[in-house]
Amino acid sequence: MPSVSPELVERVKADKARRQTARRYCDRQTLAFIVHSFNRLCNIDQLHTGLRRLGDHELIVCDDGSLDGSHERWMSYLTRPNDFLIHCNDLHEIRALDRAIRFCQADFVCLVQDDDVIPEGIGWLGDVLRWFHAYPRLAIIGGFMGFCIFHPDPDIARPLWGSQPFRFVHHVNIGPYFIRKCCYETLDGWDFSFSQAGEPGICFDSEFCLRAWLKGYQVGYSFVPFKGPPGHYALDGGTMLFSEVVRRRNQERNQEKIYAKYGRYARHITRLVAEANHRVQFSM
């Protein structure tokens, strides 16, 4: 067996000594940020700086087989004890994020996409954690678009998209997309049938919300401008750039799938959402 060189032994000892004086590993964090990263090198510096600004939380990056140097850039940044890099090979969000959520050791998870812009200030994050603590059955909070109705006609199911008081909604989109981890595990995670490995999984985030309501949990909405100001949605995301035809086909199939699965429960979920919002108003 080849021996370890004396030079490496000294380097390891020096690095261990350095780590002893740096931040300590935390066995259980309150919050983990999970970033799904795929060939978006140009946005990594901003993501890293913005997420670090929010505090010393667990940071998990899923580099999903990038070819543009993203893997190496993240490696240069993930130097703290509660930083982790998961490498996979173009599995896409459903499977990559499932791996990361189950891997993390935190009570709450915030899912971040690689084209997100982390806003200034930290008040919004404190609000999210307070709502989770105030409502024990609250499983998911979305900060992008929220929907107060479950309906196949987009002219009817118009989204909430902007600043307003916290409220319960039928379903929300990534991201940010906060999950109480124990609820994710209890609900058995994402529905893998919404995509093949390597394909987009349009509607998988909404499906999880609808399932949560039917299992006795709740879904909330509070706008956080990860995508920019209300109404702004850049059309240069990874699925648009690299898989436009597959995305369109996947979206059409999954829209039919989700309405076939949950359409019969629409009125029931509407009643649950209304009751939850009534209790919020009554307690204020």
Secondary structure, DSSP 4 states (H G I P E B T S, - for coil): -PPPPHHHHHHHHHHHHHHHTSPPP-SSEEEEEEEEESS-GGGHHHHHHHHHTT-S-EEEEEE-S-SSSHHHHHHHH--STTEEEEE-SS--HHHHHHHHHHH--EEEEEEEETT--PPS-SHHHHHHHHHHHH-TTEEEEESS-EESS--S-TTTSPEE-S----EE-SEE-SSSEEEEHHHHHHTTSS-GGG--TTS--TTHHHHHHHHHHHTT-EEEE----TTSSTT---S-SHHHHH-HHHHHHHHHHHHHHHHHHHGGGHHHHHHHHHHHHHHHHHH-
